[in-house]
Amino acid sequence: MTVITRFPPSPTGMMHIGNARTALFNYLYARHNDGKFVIRIEDTDRARHSDEAVDVIIDSLNWLGLDFDNTPTSQYANKDRHIEVAQELLTEGKAYKCYCSPEELQEMRDSMKSEGRIVAYNNKWRDKNDSDAPADTPYVIRIKSPLDGHSVVPDSVQGDVKVENKQLDDMIILRSDGTPTYMLAVVVDDYDMGISHVIRGDDHLNNTFRQNVIYDAMGWDKPTYAHLPMILGDGGGKLSKRHGAVSVDEFKQAGYLPEAVNNYLLRLGWGHGDDEIISIEQAIKLFDFKGITKSAAKFDYTKLESLNAHYIVEADNQRLLDLLTPFLKSEIDVELNETTASRLLNGMNGIKERAKTLVQLAHEARLYCTDITEYDDKAQKQLNTDSAIIFKGLLENLKTLSDFNHDPLEALCRDTATALADDKLGKVMMPLRAALTGTDKSPALFEAMEVLGKDETLIRIQNAIDFIEKS
């Protein structure tokens, strides 16, 4: 049997991070088993359908690196096939026409609710003849669910799950306007696409029992089910915007790397021993249903940040530079030129260790790609008449330095400390850091000076002297 999994998003908005995890698990299971991972756009809700949302979904999958094996199909475009199956069930007596008006249905629900019964359709038209219906009365088509006994769903994560069949009412499979319902469409599409494994959130578990009624009525083999635990926010409720970013695009805009998001989502409900850092290549080799937990997982933004910091350090510097470019514009209003791009690339190792997101990395990059002529409050505390004297001594000595590299720079600064700062290197380095960076924190300063180069270093020291004298 060829393993075929599917990711079937509804194109009504941004791609939620919970859906991204579902897509990831489907992708990993298919790749682990040398199978296929396919995309189906469940767009039967035409009132809420958005072509832009479809693009966002595909862009999100591409950003995560979850390549799929088909041209994404449209559920709506397959409606004639769904209708065909509904009519076949009707012809075989496995479904029937229901002529209840909306008012009758509401009265039925109100009565059951007041009597403390399960609110469900009462099967009024299940055994009636169409001739009993008033002329020209609209109808829906309902499938006949089993009336007694119980049904079991063997689930690869949850184990065997059982419900009493009396809880399954005769659900609508074709609306009065002739359009198929989601419950029918998803079963027909899964069957026609040869889906072998349905991997989805456990909030769909109740739907599975109802969908299996259609499988049984058509005599079709059911897929293997695996229902994933929910993702919760800090308070134990469903993850929502009040907790922070919740869509894939928001995490992208917040400066997370796709490999970090994938790694975190993988560990959010699945595990392999104590391993925390797991690449997508390793995950493909390791992924199985046994590692999925039954209990809900709580989203931890701090852990995600920690993972992201790891992957930023591990990332290729040229790739980081490419990813960083739009953040430099949005965060510090900088567009790189040939000089600043080269400088930033050379200094990337020193600054990427200090950043947890690309947003933070953009601010760290300010050192290499902006003119430092303004100083924050902490830097200004280091810029005074005493430091001006030190800067002037440094300036003269640096001008004569032919080898502008780490060791000679350190030796020169130590000599300056001996001559002008009571042999205290900190009295040289702290003002120098303020002059070169505009703040009180930076990567290793001698490396930074080497990256900046002699001319830029001299310019920044002179700027600091000018600032002190004007102040």
N, C-alpha and C positions, 0 to 999 in steps of 0.2 A: 504494500500500500504506500502510495506517495503521500507524505504529509503536506497538507495545504492549510495554512492558517490565513485569517483575514482580519483586517482592521476596517471597520465600517463607520466612520464618523458622520455625524449630521452637520451639514454646512450652515450653521446658524450663528457663528461667531468665532472667537479665538479658540485655539486648541488648548484645552485644559491639560495641566500637567498630569492629572490622573489618566486621561486618555493617552497621553504620551507613554506612560508606563505600560498601559495595555498594549499599545503598538509595539513597544520594545519587547515585551514578553512573547508576543506573537512572532515577531521577527526572529528572536533568539531561538525559539522552539523550532521554527521552520529551518533555520540555517543549521542548527545542531543536528537535525535529522535529514539534511540534504534535500529539504523539501522546498515548497514555494510559499512566499508571503505576498498576499494580494490585497489591493485596496478597493473598497466599494463605497461610493458616496451615497449615504442613505438620505436622499433628497425628496422624499415623498411629501414632506410638509412644504408645499410650494409657497405658502404665505410667508414663511420664515427663511426660505432658501435664499442664499446669496452666493453669486459667482466669486465675489471677492473672498468669501469665507473658504471656498474650495481652494483658491490659490494660497490662502494662509495655511491651510492644512498641509498641502503638498510642500510648501516652503518649509514648514516646521519639520516634516519628515525628512526632507533633504538636508536641513541644517543638522538634525540629529544623526544623519548618516544611515537612516533605515531605508535602504534601497528596496524597492518592491519589484515584483516580477510580472506585472501586467500594466496595461493602460487603465487607469482607474475607471471603473464602470459606474453608471448611474442607475440607482434603484428605480427612479421614476421612469426612466426610459424602458424599463422591463415590465411596465404595468400590464401590458396585454397578456403576458405570460402568467402573471399573478391572477388576473381575471379568469384565464383559461382553467387554472387549477381550482378556483372557487366554483366555477360552473361544473367541473368534473365531480367535485365533492357533492354538489347539489344534485346532479343527475344520478349519482350512486346512492342517494339517500343518506349520505353522511353529513349533510348540511341541509339547512332549510331556510325558507323565507320568513322573516319576522316583520309583521306589520304594525307593531306597537308604535304609537306616536310618542314624541318627546314628553308630552304631558303624562301619558300612561306610565312611562318609564320612571319619571320623577315621583309620581304617586306610589309606584311600586317600591322605590328606594326609601321613601319617607316612611312607608308602612313597616318595612323590614327593620329600619333603624329604630322606630318607636317600640317595636316588639323585642329589640335586643338581638335580632338575628343577623347573620352575615349578609351584608348588602350585596346582592347578586341578581342577575336576571332570573325570573321564575319559570323559564321554559314554556311560557304561555303558548307559543306557536310551534313548539317542537313536534307535536303529534297532530296538528290541525291540517286541514286541506286548504290549498290556496283559494278554493271556491268559497271558503268562509270569510274571506277578506272583502271589505267594501270595495267597490269599483274605483279604479284609478288611485288606490292608496299606495304611497311609496313604501318600499320595504328595504331591509338590509338582509344580508345572508349571514347566518350564524352557523358555526360548526357544532356538531353534537359531541359534547364532552362525556366521559364515562360518569354514570350516576352514582355508583357505589364502589366500595373497595378503596384501594389507595394506589398511588403511583410513586415510583422510586426513580430518582436521578442518580446514577453512579457518577460521582464527581472526583476528578483527579486531585483536587485540593481539599475539598470539604468532606470527602467520603460519601457514603450513601445517604442521600437526603430524601425523606418521605413526606408526602402530604396526603390527606384524605381527599378523595376525588370530589366529595361534596363541596369542597372549597373552589372547584374549578367550574365556573359557569359556562354557558354556551356563548363564547365570545364572538363578536362580529369579525368576519373576515372580508366582507365587501360592504361598503357604505351604501346609503340610499342613492348617492349620486353616481354609483358604479365604480368608485375608486377603491382599490385594495387598502386594507389596514397594514400598519407596520408589522403586526404579528404574523400575518400571512406572507407579506413580501419578504421578510427576513428568512423565513424557512425555505421558501421557494428558491430564493437567490443562493442560500447556502448549499442547498441540494444541487442546483444546476451548476454551481461553480466547483462542485466536488470538495467542499470544505470538510476536512477530516477531523479538525480540532477547533472547537469554539472556546477561545480563551478571552474572558471578559470579566468585568467587575461583579462582585457578588450581589450587587443591587439588581442584577438581571436574573437572579436565581429563580424568583417566582415566575418570571416570563418563560423560563425553560420548561416548566411543567405544562404551561399552556401551549407553547410551541410544539411540544412533543405530541400533543393531541393531533396536530396536523400531520406530523411525521407518521404517526400510527395510522391515521385515516388514509393516507396515500400509500402506505405500505413501504415507506422509504426507510433505509438504514439511518439511524441517528448518528450525529458526530460524537466524538469524545468531548466531554465538557470539563473545563477547568475554570472555576469562579474565584477571582482574586479578591483578597481582603481590601477593604476601603482604605483610603488615605485620609487621615484626620489632621485637623489643625491643633494648635496648642491646647485649646480648651476641651478637646475630645470630640468636637463637632466636625462636620464635613469641612474640608479645606476650602476656604473662601478668600475673597479679596481682603477681608479685614486682617488676615494673617500676613499678607504681603503679596508678592508675585504669585500668580496661579496659572498663567498661560505660558506656553513655550516661548512665545514672542517676548513676553515680559522678562523672562529669565535671560533671553538673548540680549535684550536692551539693557539689562542690569549688569551685563559684562561677564556672564558665565560662559564657559567653554562647553561645547556639546559633549565632549568626552566626560566632563565632570558631571553634567546632568545625567547622562546615560549611566555612569557608575553609581550615582546616588540613587536613581530610580531603581536600578537593579537591586541594590541592597535594601530598598524600601519594600520589604515583604518577601525577599528571597535571600538566601545566604549559602555560603560554602565555607564551612568551618569558621575561623576567625578572620578570614580574608576581608579586608576593607577596600584595597586598591585592586580593581579588576578591570582590565581593558576589555573592549568589545570583542577582541579576538579571543581572549581567554573565556569570556562569558559564553561565546558560541560553543566552545569546547565543553564547558561545564554545565550549561543550563539544563535543568530537568524539573519536573513537577515536584519531586521530593523536597527540593529546597525551598518551596513556597510555604509560607506560614499561613495558618488559618485566621489568626487574629489581625485586627486592623493595625495599620502602621501609622505612626505619627510623624508628620513632616517636620524636620529639624533644619532650619535655615543655617544655623551655625555649623552643622556637620557638612552641609553642602558647600559653604564658604571654605571650609578646611580642605575639602576635596578639590575645590576649584583652585585654591592656592597651590596645591600639589601639582595639578596639571598645568598651571601657568609656568611653574618652574621647569617642568619637563618638556614644555612645548618648544618647537623649533623657533629660533629668534626671528627669522624672516617671516614665518607665518604669524607670529605675534605682532610684528610690525604691521602686517597687512590688516589683521583684525583690529589693531589699535587705531588705525587711521581715522575711522568715523568717530571714535570716542574722543580723540584729540580735538576734533572740530566741535563736537557737542559739549564737551566738558571744559576745555580751556581755550576754545576758539583759536585753534592753531591748525594751519595747513603746512605740511612738511615741504621743504625744498630739498635739493640734493644734499646740501651740507648737513641740515638737521636730521634728515633721514639716516644718513651714514653715521652721524654722531649717536643717534638714538639706538641704532642697530649695534654699534660697538659697546654701548653702555647698558644694553638690555639685561645682561646677566646680573648686574648689580642692582637694578631696580625691580626686576620681576620677583625677586625673593621677598620683596617688601609689600607685595600686592595680593589681595584675595580675589579681586575682580578686575576686569579690564577697565572699569571706571576708576578704580584706585590706581591702576597702572598708568592711566592717562595723566593723573595728577602727579605721580612720581616722575613721569617723563618730562614734566615741565622744566626740570633741571637742564635737559639737553636740547630742548626745541623752542625755548622762548628767551627773549632778552631779559635778564634779571636787573631791573631798575627800581623795583618796589620790594619792600621788606615787611614781613608781618611783625606783629608786636614782639614776639619772642626773638626774632632776628634783630629788631631795632635795639633791644637791650644789650646786644653784643657790639653795637656800632657806636663807639664813643671816641673821645680824644685819645685815649690810651691805645685803642685798636687802630686808630688812624696812623699813629707812630709806627706800630707793628706793620701795617699794610705798606707804608712807604719803604720800610726796610725790605720787606718781602719783594716788593715790586722791583726794586733795583737789583736784588739778587736773582730773581726769576728771569729778568731780561738777559742776564749773562749765562743762564743755564742752557747748555747745548743739548743735553740728553734729558728730554722732558718725559721721564718715565717714573714709575712708582718709587724705586729705591733712591734715586737722586733727589726726587721731590721730598721724600721723607727726611733725608739727611739735611736738606736745605732748611726745612721747617724746624728741625731740631736745633740747628745752628742759630736760627733766628730766635728761638725760645731762649737759648743760652744768652744771646746778646741783648735781647730787648724785653724778655718776659720772665726774668728771675729763674730761668731754666725750667719753666713750667710749660710743657707742650700744649696743655689745654688752653692756656691764654692766647696761643696762636691759632689753634685749630677751631675753637668755638667761634671767634669772630670771622675766621676765614670761611667756615661753613656758611655763616650768615651772608657773607658777601657773595659767595658763589651760587647759593641756592635760593636766597631770599627767605629762608626759614631756618629752624634749628635742627632739622633732621635731614639726612641724606644717606645714600650708600657710602661705602668706604671712600673717604675724601681724596686720597692720593690716586685711586683708580679713576674717580670722577674727573680730577684735574687732567689726568692722562687722556681721557676720552674727550674732554673739552678742548684740549690742545693749548699750546702756549699763548697764542694770540687772544683767544676768547677768555682764558684765565686772567690775563693781564687787563683786559677790558673790564671785566667784572670787579676786579680789585680796585681799579681806578674809579669805577662807578660808585663803589662803596665809600671811597675817600671823598668824592664829590658830595655824596649824600651827607656824610658826617659834617663836612665843612659848611654846607648850606643849613644844616640843622642848628 
